[in-house]
């Protein structure tokens, strides 16, 4: 054995053995890494497979069906939700150039009209829905959006005409009363006449009526329930004290609390509403109220008021949420309580 080792002490032989060992180690390392990688991928595949049962089957089947139109529709919808209306419109226009077996022309037309409506291109949206109604005159979706377009254009007479067609398809009394109220306000009719209609119809829109009465210096608030007044709390908070109906104030607990918190009157020292109770407890007038607006139908919150919800399009004045803020003009300091 010793003779064998001595005989092969040639440096080239040693280098050859070293290279062979390096090759063997590299070979097994490479295939062992390949094996571990495949094992990890298989483990992840089994893990993801557990979640496929609760996934959206329509999305999962797009690749299997080779549904190009379906994929583009999902992409257009994503752009629309993100507010990138130009890209969404571009996709719908591109889709309109070809015929897809799983995509109807009318459905594509309505989708395009809705995006134009949300983007504020009302005239283009109107043209699209008019064209859609030429093919399907009783399409409720197209009729409803055309009615909303005329409302935004302040053409309540046209909106009422569209509403007549909608009433053949379902109950739209709430829309009818809302348009009648807005038309009376738009025509600057006698405030007493508008108030009488508000009482008789029961239309759930105190905000436009209250704004109209304030504009016309009509100080009688008897038409408004306490719930109505809570939904115009922001208008009450900012209004001129000379326009307050003090007779209504004395008989309405909410008004007593609101105007006492505002320090216009001093008729109570506490409230069941947290924000008002906090303001009433302050020794100094260093805090103020800001407001947020909540749609009662879809529960979305907005930093601005509205007559019709921007999301679900329900014709209803929002609920008003109060938010405590520091009064403008005061330096940062601790608030003192009694």
N, C-alpha and C positions, 0 to 999 in steps of 0.2 A: 504493500500500500504506500509506504514511504517512497519507494522507488517510483511509483506511478505519479505521486505528487511532485516529486523532484523533477521528473521527466517533463512535466507539463507546466513548468514555471515561466513559460514564454509569455511576455506582456500582452501579446495579441490574443492569446487564449483567455487571459483574465478579463480583457475588455469584452470578448465575445460572451463569456459567461454572465458578465454584468448586464450586457444588453438583453440577453435572454431573460434574466430575472426581471428587468424593468418591463419587458414586453408582457411577461406572464402576469405581473402585478397590474399593469395598465389594462390588460385584456379583461381580467376578472373584475377590476374596479368599474370599467365601462359597462359591462353587462349587468353587474350588480346594481349600478345606478339606474340603468334602463328598467330593470325589474322593479326596483323600488318606486320609480316614477309611474309605471303602469299600475302598480298596486295602489298608489295614492290617488291616481285618476279614477280608478274603479271604485275606490272607497267614496270619493266625492260624488261620482255618478249615482251610487246607491243612496247617498245622503240627499241629493237633490230630488231623486225620484220620489222620496217620501212626501215632498211638497207639491207634486204635480196634481194631486187630487183636489186641492183647494185653489189651484190656479185658474185663470181665465182660459177656458178651453178654446174660445175663439182666437185668442192670441197665439196659443200653443199650436193650433192647427194651420196657421198662416203659412209656415214654412213647408209643412207636409203637403198642403194643397197647391203650393206655388202661387198663392193668391197675391199678386202684385198690387192689385187695386185695394185689397184689404189692408195691406201694409201701409200704403200711401194715405189711406183714410185715417188710420191710427196716427200717422205722423202729422197730418193736417189738424186732427183734433188736438194733439199735444201742443202744436204751435198756437192754436186758437186759445187754449186754456192758459198758455203762458203770455197771451196778449200780443203775440207776433202775428198780427192779422195778415200782413203782406205775404208772408211765406205760406200761410194757410190758403189764402186766395190763389196764389200761384199754383199750388198743388191741385186744387179743385179745377182750375182752368186747364191744366195739363191733362187731368183725367177726362175732361170733357171732349178732348180731341180724339179719343179712341173708344171703341166699344168693348166693355168688359162684361162677361156673362153673369157675374155676381153683383153687378152695380147698375141699378136702374137710373135712367136719365132724370126722371122726376126727383128721385131722392137726392141725386147730385145737385140738381138745380136748387132744391130747398136748402141744402147744406150751404151752398154758396150764398144764397140770400140771407141766411142767418149770420154768416160771418160778416157780410157787408153791413148788416144791421148793427151788430156789436161794434164794428169798427167806426160806425157813425156815417157811413155812406148811404144815407136814407133813400136818395133818389134811385141809385143803382139797385138797392134792395127792393124798392117798390116795383121797379120794372121787372125784376126776376119773379116776384110773387104774382104779379099780374099775368105774366106769361105762363106761370105754373097753373093758375086758375083757369086759363083758357083751355087747358087740357083736362083738368080735374076741378070743375067748378065747386064741388062740395068738400074739397080738402080742408079739414078743420085747421091744420097747422098753418097752411098758407093764408087762410082767412084771418087767423089770429094775429100773425105777424104783420099782415097788411093793415089791420086795425091799429096795431101799436105804432106803425110808421106814421099813419095819419094823426095819431095822438101826439107824437113828438113834433110833427109839423104844425101842431095847433089847429088842425082842420077837423074839429070835432063833428061837424056835419057829415063829412065823409066817413069818419070812424063809426058814427051811428048807423050809417047805411050798411057798412060791412057787418056790424053787430046784428042787424036784422037777419042776415043770412046765417050767422052763427047760432042765433036763437032757435033756428029750425033743427039744429044738431044737438042742442043741450040747453042747460040752464045757465044763462049769463045775466041774471038780474043784477048782480053786484056790479058788473061792467056797465050795464045800462044806467044805473043810478049814478055811478061815478062820472060817466060822460055827461049826463044831464047836469050834474053839479058843476063840472068844469066848464061846460058851455055857458051856464048862467053867469059864472064868475067872469069868463072871458068876454061876455057881452055887457059886463058892468051893470047887471040888473039891480033892482032895489034890494039892499041888504035884508030887509024884513022878508021879502019874497024868497030870497035864497035860504034864509034861516028856517022859514016854514017848510020848504022842500026838504031841508036837512032833517028836520024833526019827523016829518011824515014818512020819508023813504027809509030812514035808519041807515043811510050810507055811512060806511066806516071810514070816513075821511075828515077828521076834525082839523087837520093841519091846513089844507088849502082854504077852508072856510074861515078859520081864525085869522090867517094872514090877510084875507080879503076884508074882514071886518075891521081889523086894525088899520088897514090902508084907507078904508072909508070912514074911519073915526066913529065906528058903531060900537058903543060901549056896553051893550047888553049881552051878558054871557050866559043867560038862562038856558040856551040851547045845548050847552056843554055839560056833560056829566063829570064827576070827579075823575073817572078814568080818561075821558077825553082831555081834561086839563093836564093830567100827568104826561100825556103824549105830546103836549106842546110846552113842556116845562122849560125848554130852552128859550122859546119865544117869550114866555112870562118872565124869565130871569133877566132878559135883556131889554124889556120894554120900558117905555117912559112911565114913571109913576103917575103922571097925570091921566094916563089912559086906563088905569086900573079900575075895574068895576068893584068898588069897595063894598057894595051891598052883597055881591056874590062872595067876596072875600070873607066877610064876617060869618057866612053860613056854610063855608066849605073848609074843613080841617086842613086839607092839603095846601090850599092857598094861604091860610094862616101861617103854616109852617114854612112855606117857601118864602113868603115876603118878610117874615120875621127873621129868617136866616139871611135874607138879603139886607136886613136892617131898614126896610121901608116902614114897617110897623113893628109893634112889640106886643103880640097877642099870645105867644106861647114860648116856652123855654125848653122844649124837647120835641122829638119826632120819632116815629117808628122807622123812618127812612134814615139809614146810617149816615149818609152824606149830609143831610139837613141837620141831623142831631149833632154831628161834629161841628158844623158851622155855628149852631146855636150855643155850643159849649165854649166857643172861643171868646176870650175877653176882648180881643182887638180884631178889627176888620182887616186881617192879613191873608185870608184865603178866599178862593173863588171857585166857581164851578165851571167845568168844561163838560161836553156832552158827546155821547156816541149813540148810534142809531141801529136798532136791531129789527130785522124783519121777523114777525111772529110766525110766518109761514115756513120759511126755510132756515131760520135761526142765524143767518149771516149778519155780521156786524160791519158797519160803515162809519167813516168819519164825517159824513154829510147826510143831510135829511133828504127825503124823497117822498113822492106821492105813490109811486109804483116801484116795487123792489127791482133793482138792476139785475138780480140773478134769477129769481123765480117768476118775475114779472107780475106778481100779485098786486092788484089795485088796493093797497091798504097803507095808511100812514104808519110809520115805524113806532116801535116802543123806544122811549128815550131813557138812556142810562146816564146817570150822573157820575162825574169823576172830579175828585178834589184836586185843585191846583193852587199854586202860590199866586197871590194877587199881583198883577203887574204894577211895578213901581216900588215894590218893597224889597229891601235887602234880605239876604239869607239870615234867618234868626230862628230861635226856638219858638214854637207856638205855645202860648200859655193857656191853660185850662182852668176853669173855676173848680 
